[in-house]
Amino acid sequence: MGARFFLGVELMFETVLVVEDDRMIGEAVCAALKDAGVTTQWARSGWEATGILSQERFDLVLLDLGLPGRDGMSVLRGLRADGSDTPVIILTARDGLEDRLAGLDAGADDYVLKPFHMSELLARMRAVLRRRPGAASAAARTLTNGELTLDTETKIVTIERDGEKRQAALSRREYDLLEALLTRPGAILSRAALEERVYSDGELPESNAIEFIIHGLRKKLGASAIGNVRGLGWMVQRPRAS
Ligand code: CA
C-alpha cells in the first residue's frame, strides 16, 4: 500500500492518475504529488489513459483535454460510461465557457485552467474530495451497469428504471453469477465459464443449474437485464456512452 496523503483533516487519497502529454507539466505535477506521498501514474496519451483506467482504480484523475490520439473528453466519457465515479479534474488551457461546461456535463468534478500553481491544483483536489467524501471507497465497492448497481459488500442490487428505484437481495449464487457478468459487460460468458464462477471445486451443478439461477435473477432484475445469446451464453450490455 502506498503512503497516505492527508489532504485535509479526514480526507486522504493514495493513488492519482495524471493524464498529460506536456512533459514539463506532467513531470511537475507527478513530482509534487510524489513529494506529498501520493502514488502516481502518468499517462501521456488518451488511449494510454483509457487502457490504464480499464485495469485499475484511482482515487482521483487529473485529465488534460488536448491529448494525442484520443482527446480528454472522450477519455472522460468512456470512464463515466463504464460506470466509474472516480473524481476527475480537467486540466485545460482552453478557457472557453463551452469547453468547461462540456467537461462538467461529461462528468468532470472540476477544472483548473493552465497555467496553474501546484498549490491551486492541490486546493481544487482537496475541494473535490471534500465534496465527495467516501467517493473512492464507494466506487471500489460497487459495480454499475446501466440500470443496475451491485454493492459487492452488502450483495444488494439497486435497479433504477423509469425514474423508479428499487432494491433486491441476491442469493450467493445469484450474486456470483451477476458479478461475473457485470465485471465483463458486453462479453458473452458461456455456461462453463459461469459454472466455474458460481460453483466451487468439487460441486457438481445440475445440467440446467445456470438457467435456473438466470431465471431467478431475471425475476428480480427484469427480463431485459440479462441477455441470452443462443448457444453461446449470457451477457449484460455494455452501457451506451451518453
Ligand atoms: Ca495537452
py3Dmol code that shows the C-alpha trace and the ligand (Angstrom):
import py3Dmol

protein = """\
ATOM      1  CA  MET A   1       0.000   0.000   0.000  1.00  0.00           C
ATOM      2  CA  GLY A   2       1.268   3.450  -0.901  1.00  0.00           C
ATOM      3  CA  ALA A   3       1.897   6.236   1.507  1.00  0.00           C
ATOM      4  CA  ARG A   4      -1.108   8.207   2.589  1.00  0.00           C
ATOM      5  CA  PHE A   5      -1.548  11.796   1.688  1.00  0.00           C
ATOM      6  CA  PHE A   6      -3.710  13.805   4.020  1.00  0.00           C
ATOM      7  CA  LEU A   7      -5.421  16.478   2.027  1.00  0.00           C
ATOM      8  CA  GLY A   8      -7.423  17.767   4.904  1.00  0.00           C
ATOM      9  CA  VAL A   9      -8.455  16.653   8.319  1.00  0.00           C
ATOM     10  CA  GLU A  10     -10.218  13.463   7.281  1.00  0.00           C
ATOM     11  CA  LEU A  11      -9.578  13.416   3.563  1.00  0.00           C
ATOM     12  CA  MET A  12      -6.916  11.226   2.176  1.00  0.00           C
ATOM     13  CA  PHE A  13      -6.034   9.648  -1.080  1.00  0.00           C
ATOM     14  CA  GLU A  14      -3.325   7.329  -2.219  1.00  0.00           C
ATOM     15  CA  THR A  15      -3.438   6.967  -5.962  1.00  0.00           C
ATOM     16  CA  VAL A  16      -3.742   9.563  -8.709  1.00  0.00           C
ATOM     17  CA  LEU A  17      -3.631   9.113 -12.472  1.00  0.00           C
ATOM     18  CA  VAL A  18      -2.111  12.082 -14.271  1.00  0.00           C
ATOM     19  CA  VAL A  19      -3.133  12.253 -17.942  1.00  0.00           C
ATOM     20  CA  GLU A  20      -0.980  14.857 -19.655  1.00  0.00           C
ATOM     21  CA  ASP A  21       1.045  14.894 -22.865  1.00  0.00           C
ATOM     22  CA  ASP A  22       3.010  18.021 -21.978  1.00  0.00           C
ATOM     23  CA  ARG A  23       6.224  16.714 -20.484  1.00  0.00           C
ATOM     24  CA  MET A  24       7.031  19.696 -18.294  1.00  0.00           C
ATOM     25  CA  ILE A  25       3.554  19.884 -16.769  1.00  0.00           C
ATOM     26  CA  GLY A  26       3.354  16.107 -16.337  1.00  0.00           C
ATOM     27  CA  GLU A  27       6.725  15.933 -14.618  1.00  0.00           C
ATOM     28  CA  ALA A  28       5.966  18.884 -12.346  1.00  0.00           C
ATOM     29  CA  VAL A  29       2.584  17.531 -11.255  1.00  0.00           C
ATOM     30  CA  CYS A  30       3.860  13.984 -10.708  1.00  0.00           C
ATOM     31  CA  ALA A  31       6.880  15.242  -8.758  1.00  0.00           C
ATOM     32  CA  ALA A  32       4.751  17.420  -6.499  1.00  0.00           C
ATOM     33  CA  LEU A  33       2.314  14.586  -5.812  1.00  0.00           C
ATOM     34  CA  LYS A  34       5.108  12.102  -5.183  1.00  0.00           C
ATOM     35  CA  ASP A  35       6.685  14.544  -2.739  1.00  0.00           C
ATOM     36  CA  ALA A  36       3.396  14.525  -0.913  1.00  0.00           C
ATOM     37  CA  GLY A  37       3.486  10.733  -0.722  1.00  0.00           C
ATOM     38  CA  VAL A  38       0.885  10.007  -3.390  1.00  0.00           C
ATOM     39  CA  THR A  39       1.351   7.035  -5.709  1.00  0.00           C
ATOM     40  CA  THR A  40       1.025   8.474  -9.201  1.00  0.00           C
ATOM     41  CA  GLN A  41       0.805   7.029 -12.662  1.00  0.00           C
ATOM     42  CA  TRP A  42       1.378   9.170 -15.702  1.00  0.00           C
ATOM     43  CA  ALA A  43      -0.401   8.520 -18.991  1.00  0.00           C
ATOM     44  CA  ARG A  44       0.845  10.559 -21.949  1.00  0.00           C
ATOM     45  CA  SER A  45      -1.966   9.874 -24.398  1.00  0.00           C
ATOM     46  CA  GLY A  46      -5.716   9.384 -24.309  1.00  0.00           C
ATOM     47  CA  TRP A  47      -5.606   5.731 -25.311  1.00  0.00           C
ATOM     48  CA  GLU A  48      -2.938   5.004 -22.732  1.00  0.00           C
ATOM     49  CA  ALA A  49      -5.181   6.606 -20.096  1.00  0.00           C
ATOM     50  CA  THR A  50      -8.207   4.594 -21.195  1.00  0.00           C
ATOM     51  CA  GLY A  51      -6.159   1.397 -21.066  1.00  0.00           C
ATOM     52  CA  ILE A  52      -4.906   2.107 -17.553  1.00  0.00           C
ATOM     53  CA  LEU A  53      -8.367   3.147 -16.321  1.00  0.00           C
ATOM     54  CA  SER A  54      -9.892  -0.095 -17.594  1.00  0.00           C
ATOM     55  CA  GLN A  55      -7.433  -2.040 -15.434  1.00  0.00           C
ATOM     56  CA  GLU A  56      -7.001  -0.001 -12.283  1.00  0.00           C
ATOM     57  CA  ARG A  57      -8.860   2.238  -9.910  1.00  0.00           C
ATOM     58  CA  PHE A  58      -7.613   5.605  -8.750  1.00  0.00           C
ATOM     59  CA  ASP A  59      -8.769   7.928  -6.033  1.00  0.00           C
ATOM     60  CA  LEU A  60      -8.611  10.841  -8.465  1.00  0.00           C
ATOM     61  CA  VAL A  61      -7.766  11.555 -12.111  1.00  0.00           C
ATOM     62  CA  LEU A  62      -6.136  14.750 -13.404  1.00  0.00           C
ATOM     63  CA  LEU A  63      -7.088  14.951 -17.061  1.00  0.00           C
ATOM     64  CA  ASP A  64      -5.702  17.142 -19.822  1.00  0.00           C
ATOM     65  CA  LEU A  65      -8.158  17.766 -22.673  1.00  0.00           C
ATOM     66  CA  GLY A  66      -5.827  18.206 -25.645  1.00  0.00           C
ATOM     67  CA  LEU A  67      -4.155  14.806 -25.984  1.00  0.00           C
ATOM     68  CA  PRO A  68      -2.712  12.882 -28.921  1.00  0.00           C
ATOM     69  CA  GLY A  69      -4.924  10.100 -30.300  1.00  0.00           C
ATOM     70  CA  ARG A  70      -7.961  10.197 -28.066  1.00  0.00           C
ATOM     71  CA  ASP A  71      -8.868  13.537 -26.519  1.00  0.00           C
ATOM     72  CA  GLY A  72      -9.512  14.022 -22.824  1.00  0.00           C
ATOM     73  CA  MET A  73     -13.253  14.499 -23.254  1.00  0.00           C
ATOM     74  CA  SER A  74     -13.528  11.045 -24.870  1.00  0.00           C
ATOM     75  CA  VAL A  75     -11.465   9.533 -22.069  1.00  0.00           C
ATOM     76  CA  LEU A  76     -13.841  11.101 -19.532  1.00  0.00           C
ATOM     77  CA  ARG A  77     -16.994   9.982 -21.356  1.00  0.00           C
ATOM     78  CA  GLY A  78     -15.624   6.445 -21.645  1.00  0.00           C
ATOM     79  CA  LEU A  79     -14.817   6.369 -17.943  1.00  0.00           C
ATOM     80  CA  ARG A  80     -18.318   7.503 -16.959  1.00  0.00           C
ATOM     81  CA  ALA A  81     -19.925   5.138 -19.486  1.00  0.00           C
ATOM     82  CA  ASP A  82     -18.104   2.315 -17.715  1.00  0.00           C
ATOM     83  CA  GLY A  83     -19.897   3.318 -14.537  1.00  0.00           C
ATOM     84  CA  SER A  84     -16.896   4.797 -12.739  1.00  0.00           C
ATOM     85  CA  ASP A  85     -17.495   7.729 -10.403  1.00  0.00           C
ATOM     86  CA  THR A  86     -13.803   8.342  -9.750  1.00  0.00           C
ATOM     87  CA  PRO A  87     -13.352  12.097  -9.247  1.00  0.00           C
ATOM     88  CA  VAL A  88     -11.908  13.805 -12.336  1.00  0.00           C
ATOM     89  CA  ILE A  89     -10.356  17.270 -12.527  1.00  0.00           C
ATOM     90  CA  ILE A  90      -9.808  18.629 -16.010  1.00  0.00           C
ATOM     91  CA  LEU A  91      -6.570  20.490 -16.688  1.00  0.00           C
ATOM     92  CA  THR A  92      -7.156  22.757 -19.639  1.00  0.00           C
ATOM     93  CA  ALA A  93      -5.610  25.624 -21.491  1.00  0.00           C
ATOM     94  CA  ARG A  94      -8.930  26.213 -23.179  1.00  0.00           C
ATOM     95  CA  ASP A  95     -10.754  28.844 -21.232  1.00  0.00           C
ATOM     96  CA  GLY A  96     -13.865  28.895 -23.378  1.00  0.00           C
ATOM     97  CA  LEU A  97     -17.034  28.596 -21.336  1.00  0.00           C
ATOM     98  CA  GLU A  98     -18.365  25.938 -23.722  1.00  0.00           C
ATOM     99  CA  ASP A  99     -15.394  23.647 -23.121  1.00  0.00           C
ATOM    100  CA  ARG A 100     -15.763  23.977 -19.388  1.00  0.00           C
ATOM    101  CA  LEU A 101     -19.486  23.275 -19.471  1.00  0.00           C
ATOM    102  CA  ALA A 102     -18.976  20.308 -21.805  1.00  0.00           C
ATOM    103  CA  GLY A 103     -16.411  18.907 -19.364  1.00  0.00           C
ATOM    104  CA  LEU A 104     -18.713  19.285 -16.391  1.00  0.00           C
ATOM    105  CA  ASP A 105     -21.614  17.839 -18.397  1.00  0.00           C
ATOM    106  CA  ALA A 106     -19.475  14.856 -19.313  1.00  0.00           C
ATOM    107  CA  GLY A 107     -18.964  14.149 -15.624  1.00  0.00           C
ATOM    108  CA  ALA A 108     -15.875  16.092 -14.571  1.00  0.00           C
ATOM    109  CA  ASP A 109     -15.890  17.275 -10.969  1.00  0.00           C
ATOM    110  CA  ASP A 110     -13.929  20.454 -11.580  1.00  0.00           C
ATOM    111  CA  TYR A 111     -11.450  22.052 -13.950  1.00  0.00           C
ATOM    112  CA  VAL A 112      -8.233  24.005 -13.497  1.00  0.00           C
ATOM    113  CA  LEU A 113      -7.008  26.449 -16.107  1.00  0.00           C
ATOM    114  CA  LYS A 114      -3.403  26.287 -17.256  1.00  0.00           C
ATOM    115  CA  PRO A 115      -1.046  27.646 -16.242  1.00  0.00           C
ATOM    116  CA  PHE A 116      -1.696  26.850 -12.595  1.00  0.00           C
ATOM    117  CA  HIS A 117       0.271  26.773  -9.379  1.00  0.00           C
ATOM    118  CA  MET A 118       0.578  23.420  -7.630  1.00  0.00           C
ATOM    119  CA  SER A 119      -0.947  24.969  -4.529  1.00  0.00           C
ATOM    120  CA  GLU A 120      -4.043  25.878  -6.547  1.00  0.00           C
ATOM    121  CA  LEU A 121      -4.284  22.384  -8.009  1.00  0.00           C
ATOM    122  CA  LEU A 122      -3.954  20.799  -4.564  1.00  0.00           C
ATOM    123  CA  ALA A 123      -6.643  23.122  -3.219  1.00  0.00           C
ATOM    124  CA  ARG A 124      -9.012  22.047  -6.006  1.00  0.00           C
ATOM    125  CA  MET A 125      -8.238  18.382  -5.361  1.00  0.00           C
ATOM    126  CA  ARG A 126      -8.996  18.927  -1.703  1.00  0.00           C
ATOM    127  CA  ALA A 127     -12.276  20.625  -2.559  1.00  0.00           C
ATOM    128  CA  VAL A 128     -13.359  17.844  -4.898  1.00  0.00           C
ATOM    129  CA  LEU A 129     -12.637  15.187  -2.301  1.00  0.00           C
ATOM    130  CA  ARG A 130     -14.412  17.201   0.360  1.00  0.00           C
ATOM    131  CA  ARG A 131     -17.494  17.387  -1.822  1.00  0.00           C
ATOM    132  CA  ARG A 132     -17.331  13.648  -2.415  1.00  0.00           C
ATOM    133  CA  PRO A 133     -16.338  12.099   0.886  1.00  0.00           C
ATOM    134  CA  GLY A 134     -16.007   8.357   0.580  1.00  0.00           C
ATOM    135  CA  ALA A 135     -16.300   8.536  -3.192  1.00  0.00           C
ATOM    136  CA  ALA A 136     -13.262   6.381  -3.735  1.00  0.00           C
ATOM    137  CA  SER A 137     -14.309   3.682  -1.312  1.00  0.00           C
ATOM    138  CA  ALA A 138     -17.875   3.622  -2.645  1.00  0.00           C
ATOM    139  CA  ALA A 139     -16.570   3.370  -6.194  1.00  0.00           C
ATOM    140  CA  ALA A 140     -14.342   0.490  -5.232  1.00  0.00           C
ATOM    141  CA  ARG A 141     -17.327  -1.287  -3.723  1.00  0.00           C
ATOM    142  CA  THR A 142     -19.946  -1.064  -6.437  1.00  0.00           C
ATOM    143  CA  LEU A 143     -20.361  -2.430  -9.926  1.00  0.00           C
ATOM    144  CA  THR A 144     -22.635  -0.338 -12.114  1.00  0.00           C
ATOM    145  CA  ASN A 145     -24.147  -1.131 -15.461  1.00  0.00           C
ATOM    146  CA  GLY A 146     -26.957   0.984 -16.854  1.00  0.00           C
ATOM    147  CA  GLU A 147     -29.967   0.415 -14.623  1.00  0.00           C
ATOM    148  CA  LEU A 148     -28.135  -1.890 -12.219  1.00  0.00           C
ATOM    149  CA  THR A 149     -25.821  -1.098  -9.321  1.00  0.00           C
ATOM    150  CA  LEU A 150     -24.417  -4.010  -7.365  1.00  0.00           C
ATOM    151  CA  ASP A 151     -22.948  -3.409  -3.938  1.00  0.00           C
ATOM    152  CA  THR A 152     -20.225  -6.022  -3.574  1.00  0.00           C
ATOM    153  CA  GLU A 153     -20.241  -5.789   0.215  1.00  0.00           C
ATOM    154  CA  THR A 154     -23.930  -5.896   1.043  1.00  0.00           C
ATOM    155  CA  LYS A 155     -24.744  -8.070  -2.033  1.00  0.00           C
ATOM    156  CA  ILE A 156     -27.750  -5.848  -2.651  1.00  0.00           C
ATOM    157  CA  VAL A 157     -28.593  -4.799  -6.177  1.00  0.00           C
ATOM    158  CA  THR A 158     -30.310  -1.489  -6.919  1.00  0.00           C
ATOM    159  CA  ILE A 159     -32.462  -1.235 -10.026  1.00  0.00           C
ATOM    160  CA  GLU A 160     -33.251   2.207 -11.392  1.00  0.00           C
ATOM    161  CA  ARG A 161     -35.822   2.064 -14.150  1.00  0.00           C
ATOM    162  CA  ASP A 162     -38.314   4.586 -15.498  1.00  0.00           C
ATOM    163  CA  GLY A 163     -37.420   7.012 -12.717  1.00  0.00           C
ATOM    164  CA  GLU A 164     -38.104   4.444 -10.024  1.00  0.00           C
ATOM    165  CA  LYS A 165     -35.559   2.893  -7.725  1.00  0.00           C
ATOM    166  CA  ARG A 166     -35.900  -0.439  -6.007  1.00  0.00           C
ATOM    167  CA  GLN A 167     -33.575  -2.900  -4.343  1.00  0.00           C
ATOM    168  CA  ALA A 168     -33.310  -6.662  -4.294  1.00  0.00           C
ATOM    169  CA  ALA A 169     -31.281  -9.064  -2.187  1.00  0.00           C
ATOM    170  CA  LEU A 170     -29.498 -11.872  -4.015  1.00  0.00           C
ATOM    171  CA  SER A 171     -28.663 -15.414  -3.081  1.00  0.00           C
ATOM    172  CA  ARG A 172     -24.976 -16.275  -3.042  1.00  0.00           C
ATOM    173  CA  ARG A 173     -25.168 -17.994  -6.430  1.00  0.00           C
ATOM    174  CA  GLU A 174     -27.229 -15.217  -7.964  1.00  0.00           C
ATOM    175  CA  TYR A 175     -24.679 -12.732  -6.684  1.00  0.00           C
ATOM    176  CA  ASP A 176     -21.689 -14.697  -8.027  1.00  0.00           C
ATOM    177  CA  LEU A 177     -23.300 -15.032 -11.424  1.00  0.00           C
ATOM    178  CA  LEU A 178     -24.345 -11.382 -11.685  1.00  0.00           C
ATOM    179  CA  GLU A 179     -20.926 -10.232 -10.528  1.00  0.00           C
ATOM    180  CA  ALA A 180     -19.304 -12.351 -13.240  1.00  0.00           C
ATOM    181  CA  LEU A 181     -21.482 -10.705 -15.891  1.00  0.00           C
ATOM    182  CA  LEU A 182     -21.147  -7.144 -14.560  1.00  0.00           C
ATOM    183  CA  THR A 183     -17.366  -7.257 -14.404  1.00  0.00           C
ATOM    184  CA  ARG A 184     -17.304  -8.013 -18.141  1.00  0.00           C
ATOM    185  CA  PRO A 185     -20.126  -6.022 -19.757  1.00  0.00           C
ATOM    186  CA  GLY A 186     -20.507  -6.796 -23.437  1.00  0.00           C
ATOM    187  CA  ALA A 187     -18.756 -10.161 -23.140  1.00  0.00           C
ATOM    188  CA  ILE A 188     -20.686 -13.395 -23.666  1.00  0.00           C
ATOM    189  CA  LEU A 189     -19.989 -15.800 -20.820  1.00  0.00           C
ATOM    190  CA  SER A 190     -20.534 -19.480 -21.589  1.00  0.00           C
ATOM    191  CA  ARG A 191     -22.282 -21.943 -19.329  1.00  0.00           C
ATOM    192  CA  ALA A 192     -18.908 -23.471 -18.429  1.00  0.00           C
ATOM    193  CA  ALA A 193     -17.439 -20.062 -17.552  1.00  0.00           C
ATOM    194  CA  LEU A 194     -20.418 -19.212 -15.345  1.00  0.00           C
ATOM    195  CA  GLU A 195     -20.401 -22.622 -13.654  1.00  0.00           C
ATOM    196  CA  GLU A 196     -16.781 -22.066 -12.797  1.00  0.00           C
ATOM    197  CA  ARG A 197     -17.624 -18.760 -11.133  1.00  0.00           C
ATOM    198  CA  VAL A 198     -20.717 -19.947  -9.297  1.00  0.00           C
ATOM    199  CA  TYR A 199     -19.705 -23.434  -8.171  1.00  0.00           C
ATOM    200  CA  SER A 200     -16.629 -24.205  -6.179  1.00  0.00           C
ATOM    201  CA  ASP A 201     -14.323 -27.153  -6.774  1.00  0.00           C
ATOM    202  CA  GLY A 202     -15.988 -30.477  -6.287  1.00  0.00           C
ATOM    203  CA  GLU A 203     -19.538 -29.134  -6.563  1.00  0.00           C
ATOM    204  CA  LEU A 204     -21.308 -30.698  -9.485  1.00  0.00           C
ATOM    205  CA  PRO A 205     -24.074 -28.439 -10.814  1.00  0.00           C
ATOM    206  CA  GLU A 206     -27.148 -29.930 -12.442  1.00  0.00           C
ATOM    207  CA  SER A 207     -27.275 -29.509 -16.194  1.00  0.00           C
ATOM    208  CA  ASN A 208     -29.763 -26.633 -16.115  1.00  0.00           C
ATOM    209  CA  ALA A 209     -28.492 -25.015 -12.919  1.00  0.00           C
ATOM    210  CA  ILE A 210     -27.241 -21.840 -14.642  1.00  0.00           C
ATOM    211  CA  GLU A 211     -30.577 -21.374 -16.452  1.00  0.00           C
ATOM    212  CA  PHE A 212     -32.313 -21.740 -13.116  1.00  0.00           C
ATOM    213  CA  ILE A 213     -30.180 -19.034 -11.498  1.00  0.00           C
ATOM    214  CA  ILE A 214     -30.622 -16.723 -14.515  1.00  0.00           C
ATOM    215  CA  HIS A 215     -34.384 -17.254 -14.305  1.00  0.00           C
ATOM    216  CA  GLY A 216     -34.317 -16.154 -10.653  1.00  0.00           C
ATOM    217  CA  LEU A 217     -32.167 -13.126 -11.451  1.00  0.00           C
ATOM    218  CA  ARG A 218     -34.457 -12.010 -14.278  1.00  0.00           C
ATOM    219  CA  LYS A 219     -37.439 -12.191 -11.955  1.00  0.00           C
ATOM    220  CA  LYS A 220     -35.653  -9.862  -9.557  1.00  0.00           C
ATOM    221  CA  LEU A 221     -33.976  -7.530 -12.051  1.00  0.00           C
ATOM    222  CA  GLY A 222     -36.354  -7.556 -15.003  1.00  0.00           C
ATOM    223  CA  ALA A 223     -36.222  -9.875 -18.003  1.00  0.00           C
ATOM    224  CA  SER A 224     -34.140  -7.473 -20.085  1.00  0.00           C
ATOM    225  CA  ALA A 225     -31.312  -7.197 -17.544  1.00  0.00           C
ATOM    226  CA  ILE A 226     -29.517 -10.324 -18.757  1.00  0.00           C
ATOM    227  CA  GLY A 227     -29.330 -11.185 -22.426  1.00  0.00           C
ATOM    228  CA  ASN A 228     -29.065 -14.687 -23.848  1.00  0.00           C
ATOM    229  CA  VAL A 229     -27.061 -15.384 -26.974  1.00  0.00           C
ATOM    230  CA  ARG A 230     -28.438 -18.674 -28.193  1.00  0.00           C
ATOM    231  CA  GLY A 231     -25.962 -21.497 -27.997  1.00  0.00           C
ATOM    232  CA  LEU A 232     -23.171 -19.254 -26.696  1.00  0.00           C
ATOM    233  CA  GLY A 233     -24.089 -17.951 -23.280  1.00  0.00           C
ATOM    234  CA  TRP A 234     -25.266 -14.878 -21.419  1.00  0.00           C
ATOM    235  CA  MET A 235     -24.259 -11.254 -21.144  1.00  0.00           C
ATOM    236  CA  VAL A 236     -25.137  -7.803 -19.871  1.00  0.00           C
ATOM    237  CA  GLN A 237     -24.999  -4.996 -22.405  1.00  0.00           C
ATOM    238  CA  ARG A 238     -22.127  -2.587 -22.425  1.00  0.00           C
ATOM    239  CA  PRO A 239     -23.523   0.748 -21.224  1.00  0.00           C
ATOM    240  CA  ARG A 240     -24.040   3.218 -24.024  1.00  0.00           C
ATOM    241  CA  ALA A 241     -21.864   6.313 -23.997  1.00  0.00           C
ATOM    242  CA  SER A 242     -24.076   9.281 -23.247  1.00  0.00           C
TER     243      SER A 242
END
"""
ligand_1 = """\
1
CA
Ca -2.119 18.727 -23.933
"""
view = py3Dmol.view(width=600, height=400)
view.addModel(protein, "pdb")
view.setStyle({"model": 0}, {"cartoon": {"style": "trace"}})
view.addModel(ligand_1, "xyz")
view.setStyle({"model": 1}, {"stick": {}})
view.zoomTo()
view.show()
